[in-house]
């Protein structure tokens, strides 16, 4: 199969990026706030059950310049911007750290619906923050997601 007909290339070319979606839905937000929102969304995906799907370049805020269906777009729309990667090394390290957390905690990779249901508990949802717990016979992991602009404390 050549690159042009690869299903992965086709799928990647037909969806908008998380970065572009964030800009389209919240154009009034500052760049740093969009980055925070992007990191939060990526954390929820990586630290959830199932296989996390991160599109190519998501870890460094890839854009397709707001072209949603980029299948027939020029190469510059779909290419990865390596300079952008270099400018966003902290975000790449953030995603790497999340993947390490996922790798070290088997409770984030349960193999049945029943196991997921029995291991999951929502601890708190208040003031733009969510705390959850994953617990099985072997380990317990508490995760805290802060969608608020400022640091928050959980009780």
C-alpha positions as CSV (number, residue, x, y, z in Angstrom):
1,X,0.0,0.0,0.0
2,X,1.5,3.4,-0.9
3,X,1.4,6.4,1.3
4,X,-1.3,8.1,-0.6
5,X,-3.8,5.3,-0.1
6,X,-2.9,4.4,3.5
7,X,-6.0,4.3,5.7
8,X,-4.1,6.0,8.5
9,X,-3.1,8.9,6.2
10,X,-6.6,9.1,4.9
11,X,-8.1,9.3,8.5
12,X,-5.5,11.8,9.6
13,X,-6.2,14.0,6.5
14,X,-10.0,14.1,7.1
15,X,-10.2,15.4,10.7
16,X,-9.5,18.7,12.2
17,X,-6.8,19.0,14.8
18,X,-7.5,19.5,18.5
19,X,-5.6,22.8,18.2
20,X,-7.8,24.0,15.3
21,X,-11.0,22.9,17.1
22,X,-9.9,24.9,20.2
23,X,-9.2,28.0,18.2
24,X,-12.5,27.7,16.3
25,X,-14.7,27.2,19.4
26,X,-12.9,29.7,21.7
27,X,-11.3,32.4,19.4
28,X,-11.3,35.0,22.3
29,X,-8.9,32.9,24.4
30,X,-5.2,33.7,24.7
31,X,-2.7,31.2,23.3
32,X,-1.5,30.1,26.7
33,X,-5.1,29.3,27.7
34,X,-5.7,27.3,24.5
35,X,-2.5,25.4,25.3
36,X,-3.7,24.6,28.8
37,X,-7.1,23.5,27.4
38,X,-5.2,21.3,24.9
39,X,-3.1,19.7,27.6
40,X,-6.1,19.0,29.7
41,X,-8.0,17.3,26.8
42,X,-4.9,15.3,26.0
43,X,-4.4,14.2,29.6
44,X,-8.0,13.0,29.8
45,X,-7.5,10.9,26.6
46,X,-4.2,9.5,27.7
47,X,-5.3,8.7,31.3
48,X,-8.6,7.0,30.3
49,X,-9.3,3.4,29.6
50,X,-8.9,2.0,26.1
51,X,-6.2,2.8,23.5
52,X,-5.5,6.6,23.6
53,X,-5.6,8.1,20.1
54,X,-3.3,11.1,19.6
55,X,-3.1,12.4,16.1
56,X,0.3,13.1,14.6
57,X,1.7,16.3,16.0
58,X,-0.9,16.7,18.8
59,X,1.8,16.7,21.3
60,X,3.2,20.0,19.9
61,X,-0.1,21.7,19.0
62,X,-0.3,20.7,15.3
63,X,-2.5,22.8,13.1
64,X,-4.1,22.2,9.7
65,X,-4.8,25.9,9.5
66,X,-8.5,25.3,10.3
67,X,-9.1,23.1,7.2
68,X,-11.4,20.3,8.5
69,X,-11.4,18.0,5.5
70,X,-7.8,18.4,4.3
71,X,-7.8,15.3,2.1
72,X,-7.4,17.3,-1.1
73,X,-5.5,20.2,0.4
74,X,-1.9,21.1,-0.5
75,X,0.9,19.4,1.3
76,X,1.6,22.5,3.5
77,X,-1.8,22.0,5.2
78,X,-1.2,18.3,6.2
79,X,2.6,18.4,6.8
80,X,4.1,18.4,10.3
81,X,5.8,21.7,11.2
82,X,9.1,20.6,12.8
83,X,9.8,24.2,13.9
84,X,6.6,24.2,15.9
85,X,7.8,20.9,17.4
86,X,11.0,22.6,18.5
87,X,9.1,25.6,19.9
88,X,6.9,23.3,22.1
89,X,9.3,20.9,23.7
90,X,7.6,21.3,27.1
91,X,4.3,20.0,25.7
92,X,6.1,17.0,24.2
93,X,7.6,16.2,27.6
94,X,4.2,16.7,29.2
95,X,2.7,14.0,26.9
96,X,5.7,11.7,27.4
97,X,5.2,12.0,31.2
98,X,1.5,11.2,30.8
99,X,2.3,8.1,28.7
100,X,4.8,7.0,31.5
101,X,2.1,7.3,34.1
102,X,-0.2,5.2,31.9
103,X,2.6,2.7,31.3
104,X,3.4,2.4,35.1
105,X,-0.2,2.0,36.2
106,X,-2.0,-1.2,35.0
107,X,-5.2,0.1,36.5
108,X,-5.4,2.5,33.5
109,X,-5.3,-0.5,31.1
110,X,-8.1,-2.8,32.3
111,X,-9.3,-5.5,30.0
112,X,-13.1,-5.7,30.5
113,X,-16.1,-3.5,30.9
114,X,-16.8,-5.1,34.3
115,X,-13.2,-4.4,35.5
116,X,-13.5,-0.7,34.4
117,X,-16.9,-0.3,36.2
118,X,-15.7,-1.8,39.4
119,X,-12.4,0.1,39.5
120,X,-13.7,3.6,38.7
121,X,-15.0,6.2,41.1
122,X,-15.6,9.9,40.7
123,X,-14.4,11.6,43.9
124,X,-15.3,15.2,43.2
125,X,-16.6,17.5,40.5
126,X,-16.6,21.1,41.6
127,X,-15.4,24.5,40.5
128,X,-14.1,23.3,37.1
129,X,-12.1,20.4,38.7
130,X,-12.7,16.7,38.6
131,X,-11.1,14.1,40.8
132,X,-11.3,10.4,40.0
133,X,-10.0,7.2,41.4
134,X,-9.0,4.0,39.7
135,X,-8.6,1.1,42.2
136,X,-8.3,-2.6,41.9
137,X,-6.8,-5.4,44.0
138,X,-3.3,-4.4,43.1
139,X,-3.2,-0.6,43.0
140,X,-5.0,2.7,43.5
141,X,-4.5,5.8,41.4
142,X,-6.1,9.2,42.0
143,X,-6.2,11.7,39.2
144,X,-7.1,15.4,39.4
145,X,-8.1,17.4,36.4
146,X,-8.3,21.2,36.7
147,X,-10.2,23.0,34.0
148,X,-10.1,26.2,35.9
149,X,-7.6,28.9,34.9
150,X,-5.9,29.1,38.4
151,X,-4.5,26.4,40.6
152,X,-7.1,24.6,42.8
153,X,-7.0,22.5,46.0
154,X,-8.9,19.3,46.4
155,X,-10.1,18.3,49.8
